[in-house]
Amino acid sequence: QGLLVESGGGLVQPGGSLRLSCAAPTTITSVFNPSTMAWYRQAPGKERDLVATITSDRTVTYADSVKGRFTISRDNARKKIYLQMNDLAPEDSAVYYCNRNLGGQNFWGRGTQVTVSS
């Protein structure tokens, strides 16, 4: 039920774009659909910070630092969420984690590394 698998990270130059994906292959649809999904990130030596959330009715929220550059979306039929990241900057470098929350129960993926460097 709790498996989350992130993909799409990598090395990109400043100003570039990446699209992260998170799949929930073992979560049944009736559980995935009402879940709030989120992306977090953690840079070395720093705390894990919330980047973006999307609720079951597709209400989205973003950290101030990514507003206007990142877009979170979900595909319930595929049980996936995405994070489109544009105009990336070195300070966006971090391990990005997918999170699923339903009724206070949290599940995490193992993360995908994003490195923004010239």
N, C-alpha and C positions, 0 to 999 in steps of 0.2 A: 504493500500500500504506500510505503513512504519513499520509494526509490525516485530520485530526481537525477537526471543526467544532463549536465550542461555541455555545450559545444560552441565553437565559433570564435574562441579567443585566438590571440596571436600577436605578432609584432606589426605595428603600423606606424607610419610617420605622422608627426603632428599635422593636424588638419584633415587627416584621413578618416575613414569610416570602417566600422565593423558591425556585424549583426550576430548577436548571441542568441542561442536557442536553448531551451530547457524542455526536456521531455519527461513525462511521468508515465512510463510504460506499464507499471504494475498497479496504477491507480484506476479504479473503475470510474466510469464517466459520472455516475451519480454522486461520487465523492469529489471528483475533480471540479465539476462545474460550479458548485457552490463555494469552492475554496477561494480565498484571497491569495493571489500569487504575487511574488515580489522578487526583485533583484537587490542584492546587497553587494558591497565590495569591501575588501580589506587590503590595505597597503601594508608593506612591511613595517612593523613597529607601531602600527596604529590599530584602533578599534575597528570592528566591522560596522560599517555605516549603511543605512538604508539609501538606496538609489531611486527606486520607483516601485509603486504598487499598482495592481489592477484587481478590482473586486469582481464578484460574480456578475454584476450588472455593468462591468467595464468602466466603472469610475476609476480614474487614474490620478495618482499623485506623484510628484517628483521632488527630489532634493533640489534646493535652490541652485546648487552648483551645476546641475545638469539640465535645468529647464531650458527649453528651446533647442537643445542639442540631441537629447535622447528621447526615444519613443518606446513605450512598453505596449505590447499587444498580446492577445491570447487567441488560440484556436482550440475551442473546446472539442471539436470533432477529432482533432489529432492529439488532444491532451498535451498541448505545448504552449509555452509562452516564448516571447521574443523580446529582445532589447536592441533596437536600432540605435547605434551610437554614431553621431556625426560630429565633425569638427573636433576631433579628439585632441587632447592636450596631454603633455607628460604627467600632469597631476591626476589624470584618469587612470594611470597605470595601477593595477591592483589585481587581486584574484576576485573574480565575480562569482557570487553564489546565488543560486535559485532557492527560493523558499516557498513552501506551501503551508497555509494556515487555515485550519477549519476547527471551529469550536475551541480555540486555544491550543490545539495540538499543532506543533511546528515540525516540519520536515525540511531537511537541507540536502542539497547536492554537495558534491566534492569540490566544485569550483572549476573555473576555467581562467587561465592567466591572460590578462590583457596588458601588453607593454606598448607604450607610446614613446617612440624615440627616433631621432634622426640618425 
